[in-house]
Amino acid sequence: MPDRVVSTVIVVSCALFGGLIGHSLSGSVEWTSVSSALGFLVGLGVRAAQRIWLRMEVERFLGGAAGTLAGSILAFIIYSGVAGRIESAETAVGVYGLITVTCCLVGMELGSSKAKELARARTKRARDGTYVAGILDTSVIIDGRIADVCDTGFLNGDLVIPEFVLKELQAIADSAETTKRTRGRRGLDILNRIRKQSHINISIESKDFPGIKEVDQKLIALAKETSYPILTNDFNLNKVAEVHSVQVLNMNQLANALKPIVLPGEYVRIQILKEGKEPGQGIAYLDDGTMVVVDQGRKFVGRFAEATVTSVLQTPAGRMIFASARD
């Protein structure tokens, strides 16, 4: 049933019941109207409480209810100790109401927060026996290198994929734009490839954060709640996660770390593919894709040449090598 229909039924029903109660008690039109209006307000309050309850985690709801009950009991005990000193009945009702509201609110807050802590502790105990490699984001799935890493056997543990990431990947795969559709389908193929590997377990995380719209922010919230690292190659997500003190495993950083180490003074044999920006420069690439800027290499364009490494520059985007061609 649509949400608006449910809201209308609840509010109208409360207003009608309120009117019936007022009419049965007094029979006057004035009291019927007043009680009907009060019923309308009660209906609005019930609907608001229902929405809060639907968004609330079960542990927090039960903890809050237990805390409220404990608070009401404590309020009765406190009031019993001071009731004999209160002479006026009106004052007694006010004091009892004030004590009850205060104790119930404090009990609800304490019960809710403690229940959440217990839920986190239970989740931590449940996953202590299982190693979780990380939470996959959309970019690292589409990139595909995570499947190659899994093939090597170096990555041994569960990979967590949130449902909101799967929805985003599905939306990309269903895109009307050809390029996006191809990327999305590639991501789904990568997941199927990983799932077929016997030593890798992919678990779907149903936890969502309705109050957060951005997928990257949802990933960060999930990582903070579960203490799992995020597997990504998104530079911006990497930086934002660092601000939130969330561990990130960046595939680009792993790829850069695994590139062959070339030291100044070593000789390399490379094919000069094109001219450089500066006079006399040539551009070449190592087998792993690392760019080599070769001084005096322009005359070797289209041919292999030997060059002496002069310096190595490491940047966030990767490694760049500078060399000088040998005649």
C-alpha positions as CSV (number, residue, x, y, z in Angstrom):
1,M,0.0,0.0,0.0
2,P,1.4,3.4,-0.9
3,D,2.9,5.5,1.9
4,R,0.4,8.4,1.5
5,V,-2.6,6.0,1.6
6,V,-1.3,4.5,4.8
7,S,-0.8,8.0,6.3
8,T,-4.3,9.1,5.3
9,V,-6.0,6.0,6.7
10,I,-4.2,6.3,10.1
11,V,-4.9,10.0,10.5
12,V,-8.6,9.8,9.4
13,S,-9.2,6.7,11.6
14,C,-7.8,8.5,14.6
15,A,-9.9,11.6,13.9
16,L,-13.0,9.5,13.6
17,F,-12.3,7.5,16.7
18,G,-11.6,10.7,18.6
19,G,-14.9,12.1,17.5
20,L,-16.8,9.0,18.5
21,I,-15.2,9.0,21.9
22,G,-16.1,12.7,22.5
23,H,-19.7,12.1,21.3
24,S,-20.1,9.1,23.5
25,L,-18.8,11.0,26.6
26,S,-20.7,14.2,26.2
27,G,-23.0,14.1,23.2
28,S,-22.3,17.8,22.5
29,V,-21.1,19.0,19.1
30,E,-18.4,21.1,20.7
31,W,-16.8,18.1,22.6
32,T,-17.1,15.9,19.5
33,S,-15.2,18.5,17.4
34,V,-12.5,19.0,20.1
35,S,-12.0,15.2,20.5
36,S,-11.9,14.7,16.8
37,A,-9.2,17.4,16.4
38,L,-7.3,15.7,19.2
39,G,-7.6,12.4,17.5
40,F,-6.3,14.0,14.3
41,L,-3.2,15.2,16.1
42,V,-2.8,11.8,17.7
43,G,-2.9,10.3,14.2
44,L,-0.2,12.6,13.0
45,G,1.9,11.7,16.0
46,V,1.4,7.9,15.5
47,R,2.4,8.2,11.8
48,A,5.5,10.2,12.7
49,A,6.4,7.6,15.4
50,Q,5.8,4.8,12.8
51,R,8.2,6.4,10.3
52,I,10.9,6.8,13.0
53,W,10.4,3.1,14.0
54,L,10.7,1.9,10.4
55,R,14.0,3.7,10.0
56,M,15.3,2.6,13.4
57,E,17.5,-0.5,13.8
58,V,15.8,-3.3,15.7
59,E,18.5,-3.4,18.4
60,R,18.1,0.3,19.1
61,F,14.3,0.1,19.2
62,L,14.3,-2.8,21.7
63,G,17.0,-1.2,23.8
64,G,15.1,2.1,23.8
65,A,11.9,0.3,24.9
66,A,13.7,-1.6,27.7
67,G,15.3,1.7,28.8
68,T,12.0,3.4,28.9
69,L,10.5,0.7,31.0
70,A,13.4,0.8,33.4
71,G,13.0,4.6,33.5
72,S,9.3,4.4,34.4
73,I,10.0,1.9,37.2
74,L,12.8,4.2,38.6
75,A,10.5,7.2,38.4
76,F,7.9,5.4,40.4
77,I,10.5,4.5,43.1
78,I,11.8,8.1,43.3
79,Y,8.2,9.5,43.4
80,S,7.3,7.1,46.2
81,G,10.1,8.5,48.3
82,V,9.0,12.1,48.0
83,A,5.2,11.7,47.6
84,G,4.6,12.0,51.4
85,R,6.1,15.5,51.5
86,I,3.7,16.9,48.8
87,E,0.5,18.3,50.1
88,S,-1.3,19.5,47.0
89,A,-2.7,16.8,44.6
90,E,-2.1,19.1,41.5
91,T,1.6,19.5,42.6
92,A,1.9,15.8,43.1
93,V,0.7,15.1,39.6
94,G,3.1,17.6,38.1
95,V,6.1,16.3,40.1
96,Y,5.2,12.7,39.1
97,G,4.9,13.7,35.5
98,L,8.2,15.6,35.5
99,I,10.1,12.7,37.2
100,T,8.5,10.1,34.8
101,V,9.3,12.0,31.6
102,T,12.9,12.7,32.7
103,C,13.6,9.1,33.7
104,C,12.0,7.6,30.7
105,L,13.8,9.9,28.2
106,V,17.2,9.2,29.9
107,G,16.4,5.5,30.0
108,M,15.4,5.4,26.3
109,E,18.6,7.2,25.3
110,L,20.9,5.0,27.4
111,G,19.1,1.8,26.4
112,S,19.2,2.7,22.7
113,S,22.9,3.6,22.7
114,K,24.0,0.6,24.8
115,A,22.0,-1.7,22.5
116,K,23.8,-0.4,19.5
117,E,27.1,-0.9,21.2
118,L,26.1,-4.5,22.0
119,A,25.0,-5.1,18.4
120,R,28.4,-3.9,17.1
121,A,30.2,-6.1,19.6
122,R,28.2,-9.1,18.6
123,T,28.9,-8.4,14.9
124,K,32.6,-8.1,15.7
125,R,32.6,-11.4,17.5
126,A,30.8,-13.0,14.6
127,R,33.4,-11.9,12.1
128,D,36.4,-12.6,14.3
129,G,36.7,-16.1,12.8
130,T,36.3,-14.8,9.2
131,Y,38.9,-12.6,7.5
132,V,37.3,-9.9,5.3
133,A,39.6,-8.6,2.6
134,G,37.5,-5.5,2.0
135,I,34.4,-3.9,0.6
136,L,34.3,-3.6,-3.2
137,D,33.2,-0.3,-4.7
138,T,31.9,0.1,-8.3
139,S,35.1,1.4,-9.7
140,V,37.3,-1.5,-8.6
141,I,34.7,-4.0,-9.9
142,I,34.6,-2.4,-13.4
143,D,38.4,-2.0,-13.4
144,G,38.7,-5.8,-13.3
145,R,42.2,-6.1,-11.8
146,I,40.7,-7.4,-8.6
147,A,39.8,-10.6,-10.4
148,D,43.5,-11.0,-11.5
149,V,44.6,-10.5,-7.9
150,C,42.2,-13.1,-6.7
151,D,43.5,-15.5,-9.4
152,T,47.0,-15.3,-8.0
153,G,45.9,-16.5,-4.5
154,F,47.5,-13.6,-2.7
155,L,44.0,-12.4,-1.7
156,N,42.5,-14.9,0.7
157,G,39.3,-13.8,2.5
158,D,35.7,-12.7,2.0
159,L,34.9,-9.8,-0.4
160,V,31.9,-7.8,0.7
161,I,29.6,-6.2,-1.9
162,P,26.9,-3.8,-0.6
163,E,23.5,-4.1,-2.3
164,F,23.6,-0.3,-3.1
165,V,26.9,-0.9,-5.1
166,L,25.2,-3.8,-7.0
167,K,22.2,-1.4,-7.7
168,E,24.6,1.2,-9.0
169,L,26.4,-1.4,-11.2
170,Q,23.1,-2.7,-12.5
171,A,22.0,0.9,-13.4
172,I,25.3,1.4,-15.3
173,A,24.8,-1.9,-17.1
174,D,21.2,-0.8,-18.1
175,S,22.3,2.6,-19.3
176,A,21.2,3.9,-22.7
177,E,24.8,5.1,-23.3
178,T,26.9,2.4,-25.0
179,T,30.1,3.1,-23.2
180,K,28.5,3.0,-19.8
181,R,26.5,-0.1,-20.6
182,T,29.7,-1.9,-21.7
183,R,31.5,-0.9,-18.5
184,G,28.6,-2.0,-16.3
185,R,28.3,-5.4,-18.0
186,R,32.0,-5.9,-17.7
187,G,31.7,-5.3,-14.0
188,L,29.0,-7.9,-13.7
189,D,31.2,-10.4,-15.6
190,I,34.1,-9.7,-13.3
191,L,31.9,-10.5,-10.3
192,N,30.8,-13.8,-11.8
193,R,34.4,-14.6,-12.5
194,I,35.4,-14.0,-8.9
195,R,32.4,-15.9,-7.6
196,K,33.5,-19.0,-9.5
197,Q,36.8,-19.1,-7.6
198,S,36.5,-21.6,-4.8
199,H,38.9,-19.9,-2.4
200,I,37.1,-16.5,-2.6
201,N,33.7,-15.9,-1.0
202,I,31.6,-13.0,-2.0
203,S,29.0,-11.9,0.6
204,I,26.2,-9.4,-0.1
205,E,25.8,-6.8,2.5
206,S,22.1,-5.7,2.8
207,K,22.9,-2.8,5.2
208,D,21.8,0.5,3.7
209,F,21.8,4.1,4.8
210,P,18.5,5.7,3.5
211,G,19.5,9.1,4.9
212,I,22.7,9.2,2.7
213,K,22.3,9.7,-1.1
214,E,25.9,9.4,-2.4
215,V,27.2,5.8,-2.8
216,D,30.7,6.9,-1.8
217,Q,29.4,8.3,1.5
218,K,27.4,5.1,2.1
219,L,30.6,3.1,1.6
220,I,32.4,5.2,4.1
221,A,29.5,4.8,6.6
222,L,29.5,1.0,6.1
223,A,33.3,0.8,6.5
224,K,33.2,2.8,9.7
225,E,30.4,0.6,11.1
226,T,32.0,-2.7,10.2
227,S,35.7,-1.7,10.4
228,Y,36.2,-3.3,7.0
229,P,38.6,-1.6,4.5
230,I,37.4,-0.3,1.2
231,L,38.8,-1.8,-2.0
232,T,38.8,0.9,-4.7
233,N,40.8,2.7,-7.4
234,D,38.9,5.9,-7.0
235,F,41.3,8.7,-6.1
236,N,38.7,11.0,-4.6
237,L,37.0,8.2,-2.5
238,N,40.5,7.4,-1.3
239,K,41.1,10.9,0.0
240,V,37.6,11.3,1.5
241,A,38.0,8.0,3.3
242,E,41.3,9.1,4.8
243,V,39.6,12.1,6.2
244,H,37.2,9.8,8.0
245,S,40.0,7.6,9.2
246,V,38.7,4.6,7.1
247,Q,41.3,2.2,5.8
248,V,41.5,2.0,2.0
249,L,43.2,-0.5,-0.2
250,N,43.8,1.2,-3.5
251,M,44.4,-1.0,-6.6
252,N,46.4,1.7,-8.4
253,Q,48.8,1.9,-5.5
254,L,49.2,-1.9,-5.5
255,A,49.9,-1.8,-9.2
256,N,52.5,0.9,-8.8
257,A,54.1,-1.0,-5.9
258,L,54.5,-4.2,-8.1
259,K,56.1,-2.4,-11.0
260,P,59.8,-3.5,-11.6
261,I,62.2,-1.3,-9.8
262,V,64.6,0.6,-12.1
263,L,67.5,2.5,-10.5
264,P,69.5,5.4,-11.8
265,G,72.6,4.2,-13.6
266,E,71.0,1.0,-14.9
267,Y,70.7,0.3,-18.6
268,V,67.4,-0.4,-20.3
269,R,66.6,-1.5,-23.9
270,I,63.4,0.1,-25.1
271,Q,61.6,1.0,-28.3
272,I,61.2,4.8,-28.8
273,L,57.6,5.2,-30.0
274,K,57.2,9.0,-30.5
275,E,58.8,12.4,-30.0
276,G,58.8,14.1,-26.7
277,K,57.7,17.7,-25.9
278,E,61.3,19.0,-25.4
279,P,63.8,19.2,-28.3
280,G,65.6,15.9,-28.9
281,Q,63.3,13.9,-26.5
282,G,61.8,10.5,-27.3
283,I,59.0,8.7,-25.5
284,A,59.0,4.9,-24.7
285,Y,57.2,2.6,-22.4
286,L,58.3,-0.4,-20.3
287,D,56.3,-3.6,-20.5
288,D,54.3,-2.6,-17.4
289,G,53.2,0.7,-19.1
290,T,55.7,2.9,-17.2
291,M,56.5,6.0,-19.3
292,V,60.2,6.6,-20.1
293,V,61.3,10.1,-21.2
294,V,64.5,9.6,-23.2
295,D,66.9,12.5,-23.7
296,Q,68.4,12.5,-27.2
297,G,66.0,9.8,-28.1
298,R,64.2,11.5,-30.9
299,K,66.6,10.2,-33.6
300,F,65.6,6.6,-32.5
301,V,61.9,7.0,-33.0
302,G,60.5,3.7,-34.4
303,R,63.6,1.8,-33.3
304,F,65.0,0.1,-30.3
305,A,67.7,1.9,-28.4
306,E,69.7,1.4,-25.2
307,A,69.4,4.1,-22.6
308,T,70.9,4.9,-19.2
309,V,68.4,5.7,-16.4
310,T,69.1,9.1,-14.9
311,S,66.2,9.5,-12.4
312,V,62.9,8.0,-11.3
313,L,59.9,10.2,-10.4
314,Q,57.0,8.7,-8.3
315,T,53.7,10.5,-8.7
316,P,50.2,9.7,-7.4
317,A,49.3,8.7,-11.0
318,G,52.3,6.4,-11.3
319,R,56.0,6.2,-11.9
320,M,57.9,8.1,-14.6
321,I,61.4,7.3,-15.7
322,F,63.9,9.7,-17.2
323,A,66.8,8.3,-19.2
324,S,69.5,9.3,-21.7
325,A,70.0,7.5,-25.0
326,R,73.3,5.8,-25.7
327,D,74.8,6.2,-29.1
